[in-house]
Amino acid sequence: MSAGPSAAPGSNAGALRHVLSHLVTPLLMCVGMGLAYLGAFHAPEPHDLRVDVVGSGPSAQVLAQTLQDKGDGALSVRTVTDRDTAVDHLMTQQSYGAYLPGKSPELLVATASSDTSATVVQKVFTEVAAGQGAPLDVTDVAPTADGDPTGQGLFFLMVAVSIGSYASVAVIGGAGAVLALRIRAALAIGTSFVVSLIGVAFAGPVFGLVDHGLGGLWAMAWLYSAGILLVGVGLHTFLKRWTTLGVMALFVMLNFTSSGGIFRPELQPGFFGALHSFWNGAGFVEGLRSHVYFDGYGLGGHVLVLALWFVVGLAAVGVAGLAEARRLRTAAVTPGTTADPSALPAGAAPAAGAGGGAGAGAGASPRGDGADEEEEMEEAVGV
């Protein structure tokens, strides 16, 4: 008794080509993630890491110059006249450590600014104090919340908000392909609102990453998420199933590595340090640090970064709208073509005379069939 007809060789070959073509995306993700994460994190070394030596006498000047010369570019050492000035520099993130020499040497750090930078500074000055035969007393002038002892909780909050945002792009672009662009854009805004509320729940009642300022945290989370979603929805019109790779490159590979959540720019290669000045993840993490721990110092600049990314998202959606309208006009005047359903008004369907019948590709559209949309959503994986 036969188990059933075997698949035709041509069918197997076609299926194999289909699988191999879709394997390109995860393989490119693998290469991109490896280059980005290992390039940014595999060998952190300080360069021009600003530290202060407190004192105005010759001994303080000699110590500062010795550390500067010995560091060979790793440290940027300055002297300040008093402890209050040193604390002010730490609270405005102008320095990442301040050493007070003497019989009982003291090191001031601000772990809320960067726990890893504080650790590097502590290692340097522990050796300095040991050379003077004295134990080092470390004072943290800006400790993190009890729920975030490592100081990296805000970074992982950004990871959660980012994944919720960029993965939703695939759903809105794939499953929502038949919807008009204005509806997809509205879904992006609504989704960002939900994602931001989830972020607030994680930061506050669930894990206690912060102990105040949840309103400002929500506002920045929404602005950050909305920017990602709008950029992704706009790009989907042009990139189709490559959108997932595109948004991962923008909002994971380049974003997480340049955010300063694990290592600040002073501990990273220059490329990621340069991105830190204007990328949206850095705006989110540094904005939260400023809002929660540093009395809003520099907050306006970080919010401006997030707002500019939001504007970029609006512009991407606007350009996508123009492109889809042009495709619709072209399809309307070209016999035998199928109009892009995403460019149609809400609730409308392609005209039967425009290739929309069952004999014209079973309802296929330039955005891809249902299988492509499902594969696209499956490719929207986390990090």
N, C-alpha and C positions, 0 to 999 in steps of 0.2 A: 504494500500500500504506500503510495507516494506521500511524502510529508508536505508536498506543495511545490509549486513551480519555483525554481531557483531564480535569483535575480539576474537579469541580463548583464553581460560584461560591460556594455555601454553605460548601464545605469550605475553599476559599481564605480566605474571610472569617473562619472559625473559627480557622484556623491563624494568620492575621495578628493576631487579637485575642490569641491565646495568646502569640505572640512579643512583642507590645507590652506585655502585662501583665508579662512577665518582664524586659523592658528597664527597668522601674521600679527594680529592685534595683541594677544597675550605675550608673544615673544618680544614684540617691541616694548610692551610694558615692562617685561623682565629686564631688558637692556636699559631702558630709561630709568627705572627705579634703582638699578644697580649703580649706574653712573651718578645719579643724583644723590642717593643716600650715602654711598661709600665715598663719593667725592666730597660731600659736605661733612661727614661725621667720622670717617675711619681714622683720621689722625689729627685731632684737634691740637693746635699749637697757638699760644698767645702771640699776638703781634700788635704793638702799640697799645697794650692794655694799660689804661691810665690808673696810676696809683699815686698817693700823696705820702710824703714824709712830713710829719708835723714838727716844726721847729724853725728858728730863724738864725741860729748860730752856725759857726763853721762846721761843727760835727754833723749837723743835719744836712748841710750842703754837700759834705764829703760823702755821706751815706747815700744820698740821692744820686750823686754822680757815679758812685761805685756800682750801684744797682743798675743804672742806665747803661753803663759800659759793659757790665757783666752780662746783662740780658741780651745784648746784641740785637736790639730791635724788638724783643719780646715785650718789654715794658716801656711805658712812657712815664717817667718818674718826675714829679714836681714837688717842691716844698711849699707848704702853707704855714702861716704864722701861728695858728691856734686850732684847738680841737673843734670849736664851733664852725669854723670855715671848712674843716675836713668833713664834718657831718653834713653841712649844706651841700658840698660837692657830691656826697653819696646820695642824698635825697633828691638831687636834680640829675642824677646819673651822669655827672661829669667825671666821676672816678668810681672805681670798683673796690677800693681798699685804701685805708689810711693807717700808717704806722706811726705810733708814738714811742720813740726810743726812750731809754732810761733804765733805772734799776729794775723796774717792773714794767717791761714793754707791753704795749696794748695794740691790738689790731682792730680797727673798725671795718665792718663789712655791711652790705645790704643784700641779704640773700633773696629778697623779693625781686631785686633787679635781675639777678641771675645766680642761681645756686652754683653752677659750674664755674663761673668766673670767680665767685667768692672762694671756692675750693682751691682754684689755682693760686689766687692771691695768698690764701692762708698757708699753702705749701711753701711759697717763696719766703714769707716772713717768719715762718716757723724755723727755717734754716738760718735766717738772719739772727733771730733771738738766740738760737742754740749757739751760734758763733760768739755771742756776747755772754754766754754762760747763764742765761736766764730763761725761765719758762714764759711762753707767750699767752697773754690773756686776750681772748677774742670776744668782742662785743658786736652783736648784730643790731644795728640801728633801725632796720626795716625787715623784721621777720615776717614770714608768710603766715597765712591762716593755719589754725590747728589741723584743718582737714586737708592741707596741702603741704606736708612736711618737706617734700623734696623741691617745692617751688616749680614743679613742672606740670601741675594739674591744669593750669590754664592752657598749656600747649595741647594736652590730650583732650581738653574741652574743644579746642579748635579743630582737632582731628575728627571728633564726633560730629560737630556741626558741618564740617567740610564734606564728610562722606554722605551725610543726610542730604546735603545740597546737590553735590555733583551726581550722585546716583539717581536722584529724582529727575535730573535732566534727561536721562535715558528713558525713563517712564513717560515723561511728558512728551518727549520727541517721538518715541516709538509708539506706545499705546495711544497717544493723543494726536497721531499724525493726521487724522481726518478732521481735526478741529481747526478752526481759523486761528491765525497767529495771535490775534488779540485775546482769544480765550486761553491759548497756551501761555501767553505772558501773564494773564490774570492768575492762572494756576501757579505759575512760578512765584508770584508775589504771595499768594495764599500759602503755598508750601513753605516759603521762607519764614512766614509768621509762625507756623507750627514748629518748624525746626528750631527757631529761636526760643520758643517756649520750652521745648525739650532741653535745650542747652541751659536755660535758667534753672530748670528742675534739677539737672545734674549738678550745677554749680552751687546751688543753695541747699534745698532740703534733702537731696539724696546723698551727696558726698561732702557737703560743707567746704567746697573749695575756696569760697569767699565768705566772710562774715558780715558784709555790708555792701551796699551799692548794686543790688540786683537789678534795679530799674535801668541804670546806665549800662549794665552788662547786657540786659535784654536788647536795648536799643542798638548796641554795637553788633550783637549777634544777628539781629534781623538785617541790618545794613550789610553785613558781611555775607550772610546767606543769600540775600536778594541779589547782590552783585554777581555771585557765582551762578545762580540759577538763570538770571537774565542773559549773561554772557553765553551760557551753555545753550539756552533755547535759541538765541540768535545764531550761534555757530551751527546748530543742527540743520538749519536750512541748507547750508553749504557742505558740511562734512558728512551728513547722513550717519552711516554706521561707524564712521571714524570719529564721531563726536566724543565717545567715551575716552578714547586715547587722547584726544585733544584736551578735554577738560582735566584729565588726570595729569597731563604734562603741565598745564597751567596751575592747577589748584592742589596738586599733591607733590609731584616731582620737584618743581621749582618753589612751590609755596611752603610746604612743611620745612624744607631744608633751609629756607632763608628767613623763617619767622623769628628766630632768636629764642624759641621756646626751649631748646635743648642747649645749644651753644650760641652765645651772642656773636656778632660779626668779628669781634676781636679775637675769637678763637677759631675762625673759619677761613678758608681760602677767599681771596678777594672777590671772586665772582658772586658768591652767595652773600658776602657782606654788602656788595653793591645793590643786589636785589632787595636787601633788607630795608633800604631807604624808601622804597615805593611799592613793594608788593603787598597784596591785601592781607595775607596771613600775618606779616609783621605789623601792619596797622592794627589788626585785631588783638594780637598778643600784647604788644607794647601799649596799646590803648587801654586794655584791661589792667595791666600793671600800673599804669599811670593813674587810672581811675580808682583802683582799689587800695594801692599802697603808697602813692606819692602825691596825694592831695591834688591830683589833676594836672601836675606839671607836664607840659608838652602834650596834653590830651588833644588840643585843637588840631595839631598837625596830624596825629594818628587818625582822628575822625575824618579829616580832610582826605586822607588816603582812601579810607573806606568809601567815602562819598564819591570820589572820582571813579573808583571801580564800579560803583552803582551807575554812574553816568555812562561809563563805557558799556555796561550791560544794556542800558536804554538805547544807546546808539546802535549796538549790535542788533537788537530787536528791530529798530527802525530800518536799518539796512536790509535785514532779512525780509521785512514787510515789502520793501520796494522790489526786491528780487522775486518774491513769490507773486506779487501783482504782475510783474513783467512776464513771468512764466504763464500765468493765467491768460493774459492777453495774447501771448504767442499761441497757446493751445487753442484759444477761441477762433483764431483765424487760420490754423493749420489743420487741414483734414486728416483724420486718422490718428490723431495724437490724444493722449490721455492727460487731462488737466490734473495738476497736483492738488490732491484733496485738501492739503493744508492751506492752500491759497484761496479756497472757496469760502464764501460766507457761511456762517454757522448754520448747520442743518441742510446745506445744499449738497447736491451730488453731481458728479460729472454727467454731462449730457450724453444720452445714449448714442448720438451720432459721432461722439468724440472718442470712439474706441472703448466705451464703457461696457459693452456687451460681454456675455460670457465667452464669446468666441474670440475676444480681443485680449487674450492673456489673463482671463479669469479675474478681471478687476485689478490687475497690477497697476502700480503707479510709480512715478519717478522716485518716491520716497522709499520704495522697497515693499515687499510683501510681508505678510504676517510673520513668516519664519524669520526674516531678517530683523523685524522689530523685536521678536522674542530673543534672538541671539544678542541683539544690541543690549537689551536689558540684563541678560545674563552676564555680559562682559562688564557691567558696571559694578565691579568688585571693590572691596575695601583694600587697605594697604597692609 
